[in-house]
Amino acid sequence: MDDLYAIEERLYRKGYYYIAGCDEAGRGPMAGPLFAAAVILPPGYRLAKLNDSKKVSPGIREKLYNIIIQDAIEIQTSIIDVEEVDRINVYQASKKAMSQCINAFETQVQYVLADAMPLDLDVECLSIIKGDQKAASIAAASIIAKVERDHYMIAMDCVYPQYGFAKHKGYVTKYHLEMLDKHGPSPLHRRSFAPVQKVLYNYSR
């Protein structure tokens, strides 16, 4: 996927060395926090099978995650908890998490590539639709955010085993809806999401 590196290569030729790609994981689920990550890859870096985290298998994601952790110039992550997601909405939570990642860098970021998210930053930023399929640094960030969120939800399966979080990671599935209806919402369920609101309404009647 040479095209995955084209955007960064153009920026390198313009003199931008520290390019941070950022992405999030967890906008769609009805349970669990939102995770974001930002990654600065070394110029000219290539990683076989790097792609949007949704387009690679869990096993490949784990391998890519371990390589990116080792090879990246710097990585920053941010977590927005369920209460905050409910309070400010999932779009604003995504924007906040990505911004926090960029602002946390020790490296002096010169350019930011964001996955479909305009960010208010003191550095040039390009929002790219389906950026995790078009820019290597965003793809790397998508891997980091997805794997770390999956790890968290698997751990939460031990705390709330009745919902099957290890299997669906909080996303809306038939089984998850059935367990939500049977057991009611856990502290991990987002009260602002329609399926959870419906169950809360039914429980309050």
C-alpha positions in Angstrom: 0.0 0.0 0.0 2.5 2.7 -1.2 -0.4 5.2 -1.4 -0.7 4.9 2.4 2.6 6.8 2.7 2.0 9.4 -0.1 0.6 12.2 2.1 3.5 11.9 4.6 6.1 11.8 1.8 4.7 15.0 0.4 5.0 16.7 3.8 8.5 15.4 4.3 9.5 17.0 1.0 8.1 20.3 2.2 10.3 20.1 5.3 7.9 18.7 7.9 9.8 16.1 9.9 7.6 15.4 12.9 4.1 14.5 11.6 1.6 13.2 14.0 -1.3 11.1 12.9 -4.3 10.7 15.2 -7.4 8.6 15.4 -9.9 7.3 17.9 -11.5 4.0 18.8 -14.9 3.7 20.4 -17.2 6.2 18.8 -19.8 3.6 17.9 -20.1 1.4 21.0 -22.9 1.8 23.5 -20.5 0.8 26.3 -17.0 1.7 27.3 -14.8 4.7 27.2 -13.5 6.4 24.0 -9.7 5.9 23.3 -7.6 8.1 21.0 -4.0 7.8 20.0 -1.5 10.0 18.1 1.7 8.6 16.5 4.8 10.1 15.0 6.5 7.7 12.7 10.1 8.1 11.5 10.4 9.7 8.0 10.6 7.1 5.3 9.3 4.4 7.7 7.5 1.4 6.1 5.6 -1.3 8.0 4.2 -4.4 6.2 0.4 -4.9 6.5 -0.1 -1.5 8.2 -3.7 -0.4 7.5 -6.9 0.9 9.0 -7.3 -1.2 12.2 -10.8 -2.3 11.1 -9.3 -3.9 8.0 -6.8 -6.2 9.7 -7.4 -9.3 11.9 -7.1 -9.1 15.7 -3.9 -11.1 15.5 -2.3 -8.9 12.9 -3.4 -5.8 14.9 -1.6 -7.1 18.0 1.6 -7.7 16.0 1.4 -4.2 14.4 0.7 -2.7 17.8 3.9 -4.2 19.3 6.0 -3.0 16.3 4.6 0.5 16.3 5.2 0.8 20.1 8.8 -0.1 19.5 9.5 1.9 16.3 7.5 5.1 16.6 9.3 8.4 17.5 6.6 9.1 20.1 3.1 7.9 20.9 0.5 9.6 23.0 -2.9 8.2 24.1 -6.0 9.7 25.7 -9.1 8.2 27.3 -12.5 9.9 27.7 -14.6 8.1 30.2 -18.2 7.1 29.8 -19.6 10.0 31.9 -17.7 12.5 29.8 -18.8 10.9 26.6 -22.4 11.2 27.8 -21.9 14.8 29.0 -20.3 16.3 25.9 -21.4 13.8 23.2 -19.2 11.3 21.3 -18.1 13.7 18.6 -16.8 16.3 21.0 -15.3 13.5 23.1 -13.3 12.3 20.0 -12.2 15.8 19.3 -11.1 16.4 22.9 -9.2 13.1 23.1 -7.3 13.7 19.8 -6.4 17.2 20.9 -5.2 16.0 24.3 -2.9 13.5 22.5 -1.3 16.2 20.3 -0.9 18.6 23.2 0.8 15.9 25.3 3.7 15.3 22.9 7.2 16.1 24.1 8.3 16.1 20.5 7.7 19.4 18.7 4.9 18.4 16.3 5.2 20.2 13.0 2.1 18.9 11.3 -1.0 16.9 12.3 -3.0 14.5 10.2 -6.4 13.6 11.8 -9.0 11.0 10.8 -12.1 13.0 9.8 -11.7 15.5 12.6 -10.9 19.2 12.3 -8.9 20.1 15.4 -8.2 23.5 16.9 -4.5 23.4 17.4 -1.5 25.8 17.3 0.0 23.7 14.5 -1.1 23.0 11.0 -3.7 20.2 10.8 -5.3 18.3 7.9 -8.6 16.5 8.5 -8.8 13.5 6.1 -11.9 11.5 5.5 -11.1 7.8 5.9 -7.6 9.0 6.9 -6.8 5.6 8.5 -6.8 4.2 5.0 -4.9 7.1 3.4 -2.1 8.1 5.8 0.4 5.8 7.5 0.6 7.8 10.7 -3.2 7.8 11.1 -3.4 4.1 10.4 -0.7 3.5 13.1 -2.8 5.6 15.5 -5.9 3.6 14.7 -4.0 0.4 15.6 -2.8 1.8 18.9 -6.2 3.2 19.9 -8.1 0.0 18.8 -5.8 -2.5 20.5 -5.6 -0.5 23.8 -9.4 -0.1 23.9 -9.9 -3.8 23.1 -7.5 -4.7 25.9 -9.5 -2.5 28.3 -12.9 -4.0 27.3 -11.5 -7.5 27.7 -10.4 -6.6 31.2 -13.9 -5.2 31.9 -15.4 -8.5 30.9 -14.0 -9.9 34.1 -15.7 -7.2 36.1 -19.1 -7.4 34.2 -19.1 -10.9 32.7 -22.8 -11.0 32.1 -22.5 -8.6 29.0 -19.9 -10.4 27.0 -17.6 -7.4 26.6 -14.7 -9.5 25.6 -16.5 -10.6 22.5 -18.2 -7.4 21.2 -16.1 -4.8 23.0 -19.2 -2.8 23.8 -20.5 -2.5 20.2 -24.2 -3.0 19.5 -24.7 -6.6 18.7 -27.8 -8.8 19.0 -26.2 -10.6 22.0 -25.2 -7.4 23.7 -28.7 -6.0 23.3 -30.2 -9.1 24.8 -27.8 -9.0 27.8 -28.5 -5.3 28.2 -32.2 -6.0 28.3 -31.8 -8.9 30.7 -29.4 -7.3 33.2 -30.0 -3.6 32.7 -27.1 -1.1 32.1 -23.8 -1.4 33.9 -21.6 1.6 34.8 -19.9 1.1 31.5 -23.0 1.7 29.4 -23.4 5.1 27.8 -26.7 6.6 29.0 -26.9 9.0 26.0 -27.1 6.2 23.5 -30.6 5.2 22.3 -30.5 1.4 23.2 -29.4 2.2 26.7 -32.0 4.9 27.1 -34.7 2.5 26.0 -33.7 -0.1 28.6 -33.5 2.6 31.3 -37.0 3.8 30.3 -38.3 0.2 30.5 -36.7 -0.3 33.9 -38.2 2.9 35.3 -41.8 2.0 34.3 
